Amino acid sequence: MSTRERLQSRSVPEGGTRGDAGSNGRPPREHDAVVIGAGPAGLAAALALKDRGVRPLIVDRADRIASSWHQRYEGLRLNTWRRNSQLPDRPFPKGIPAFPTREQVIEYLERHADEDGIEIRLRTAAERIERDDGGWLVRTTAGELRAPEVVVATGYENRPVIPDWSGRDEWNGQILHSSEYRNAEPFRGRNVLVAGPGSSGMEIAHELAEGGTAKVWLAVRTPPNILGRHGPAGIPGDAIAVVLWHLPAWFGDRFTRFARKAEYGDLSEYGLSVPEEGVISRARRLGKAPAIVDEDVIEAIKDGRIEVVAAVEALDAEGIELADGERVEPDAMICATGFRRALEPLVGHLDVLDENGVPRARGGEATVKGLFFIGYVPRPGGIGFMAKEAKRAAKSIAREFQSRSPAS
């Protein structure tokens, strides 16, 4: 049985326990910690806990590990350097390129999910977390789980969002979210509008332009900050961004503006003016990542194979009205319009979210005793930072267990 098949068949018996007390004298319990989410953040949390001698159980509503990676377009590559994208103390294998492909990331995540000591229950959606006699009760579609510690790691990209444009139900064309896009083949010979100029939107537009699509528009509401996947002297762009993050925002903003101009020139004549708010300032204020792209994407915009247009304003039966009053009539629209965290049904009643639905405490710190959120801090080198969060949380959780132990 392959690793993937073995993971898809993984389950924990309903109502079962995890066995006898460990050598540290702890009494038997069902689970030391429940980790909600089997993507990079959840796996990072579970591995860090395992490394600290804490027994985690991962639950996920999907039927496979890293389901969001399986669902993304085939040409996807990590925007971040592999050294900044590692699970806790688990580097990518030798021979993996600087920016691993979608399939290489999936294989890497699946291999470490299959490590001894990691229990996984797939096809199990966590619906609500409640306080439970000093610990936590997790209500799931497969029953209740109790544990003294819970890590929520469902991620920023949890629920796809398509704006409710006026006339959306009237349009005769095809609408799909970028998470549903796989490759350019179904769009060969067709006219397609991509809404959203982030990394995914730009990459999908480029893939369509290269893949035989008749016409490609890229609709832009807010001009994006743009960083090259490869920075000056071939240094990965996110490696530079990680350093800039720890410096004053004004310096990072100026540096990245200079790098953009030096690499791509003035893109305003192509519809991509430089935004007033810089890369670092915008990331810190709104959690918005820049568009990280290869030079080929910008060249496709410059030579007209991708036409940048104004934002989508409304739809009707025949076409799309843009914010500047112009109209286009594509056969299909791919919406690279983002995701919601959608944490409210799970923890909204616990007063642990701010007005934007973001956990009040992040970075590996407990929001309240025994409840942690991993993967909700937008930072350069995202997976690598999740690993740091996970190790910090695991250290705190292990310390809690040691304080409860009779031997302590």
Secondary structure, DSSP 8 states (H G I E B T S, - for coil): --HHHHHHT----TT----S--TT-----S-SEEEE--SHHHHHHHHHHHHTT--EEEE-SSSSTTHHHHHS-TT-B-SS-GGGS-BTTB---TT--SS-BHHHHHHHHHHHHTSTT-EEE-S--EEEEEEETTEEEEEETTEEEEESEEEE---S-SEE-----BTTTT--SEEEEGGG---SGGGTTSEEEEE--SHHHHHHHHHHHHTT-SEEEEEESS---EEESB-GGG-BHHHHHHHHHTS-HHHHHHHHHHHHHHHH---GGGT----SS-HHHHHHHH----EEE-HHHHHHHHTTSSEEEE-EEEE-SS-EEETTS-EE--SEEEE---EE---HHHHGGGT-B-TTS-BSS-TT-EEETTEEE-S-S--SSHHHHHHHHHHHHHHHHHHHHHHHSTT-
